[in-house]
């Protein structure tokens, strides 16, 4: 019976513990292809795609493995995104599996994302196989790490597989462990169709391609299907599996992992986590755990050249096709003109999108400092949500402001506990708990405002612990805070794009730090530019950018021509990232100044 020979699994790990390398080794020993050949094939596929092929992502590959028991097994290796911003998507990818390989670096031991991923795997009832990797390293301590896996995670590590993904040692043991330990899928092939969408992408020729795992029933080409969360119905055009080449099939049945297309125009009709069922004979209950992803971090995106506005809109439309968690709406700033307010899952997501707009669409952007969503209870009883600091109402109209908090868990060597706690304290954190992982490593838990994490927490954490600490966090809800809006004035003019929300107790030092930073970042102009930070009408900090000395180029006249050219080029470079606000030229970095305070 085929179902008994299916094994669906993911690989989970803290960053750099060797996930990609191990996946490579598994691919090499179970398919005829190495990853490099797979890449070449993907490129071919992309060429093909121009004619009629299907776009593929390497995140659900079907492999065959002839085990020592003589049977041939069907493996589906399902990839998971590696970052905390995408933890819901990680969770849905895991929900498509019965097991997970948990890779732990034999020299480093358990890190914050190791634990975070383990929790997600446990929530999804996965069989977890510990794999202690990099045992070839001189500093490897597999026995200590095994002990840590037992003590901290509570898994039986006696049968942990020891590997060197680099040299290929232990890979056979990993494959055998998958066969032995990962349970076969248990669904009912005769029940109504129930399939989990764990990823999707937009293909210009076929519409949305959904990546699915069949839990119950069977799906065939021509079937009428329904998305249970969105209620939309479609007719199936094509189904298949990735080997990693897309291979069309007539049907997918219980335990199978593959793709499905149905002339779906809009990725938001195929939300990750949604359940696909039969339109005619729907299953009674959707799969549990579906949740809509809401953006947590917002910023303004403005074209430097206002002629690029329509191109920017098109770029956002295109990116949204592939990313239903990206949100945007038109917004106008007095300082920056026409642009968009965009919502992201987190900072990494934000950086990826900005980068893609600049690289793939060639639009130079001014981005404003990221903000979270504040809940503001107004004196008139109304509650509003603010995702743009400049929209915060006047203090006297406000009854109460709440901000999102996260539970942050920082794993650090003992020596840096003091530094970590000091940082958390400075970021308005509330100490919750401290757990020793072993005699040398500690998990420190704080509740911290998300806005502080969004600013520069991670950079400080890394520099204060020489890179040894790791961070994971999750949203825990809203708490009231004494928050106020601080406006920044340049040359006496309020610049809406520079407004920020600050805690009242930190307003003065922060105001001072910001005006000093802006003084550093904004180049001298032909005239003197005062910079002020204000709470309402009250100026709380001030500095001044001195006027430019007469003619920088004067010195070069008669001198070295190439030096002069260099200077001009430098000024041009600088210009590219400048926005003229009022009469003042303000560089991109200035809008991010609040993130760069020391
Ligand atoms: P991300 O993809 O960035 O999340 O990292 P990853 O977990 O996939 O790790 P990756 O496979 O990229 O490996 C990280 C580094 O560790 C690379 O430089 C690998 O060459 C190295 N590495 C992986 N496995 C081993 C191993 O068994 N031994 C040694 N010495 N190095 C290894």
Boltz pocket constraint, residues with backbone or C-beta under 6 A from the ligand:
constraints:
  - pocket:
      binder: B
      contacts: [[A, 13], [A, 14], [A, 15], [A, 16], [A, 17], [A, 18], [A, 19], [A, 20], [A, 21], [A, 22], [A, 82], [A, 133], [A, 134], [A, 135], [A, 136], [A, 137], [A, 163], [A, 164], [A, 165], [A, 166], [A, 167]]
      max_distance: 6.0
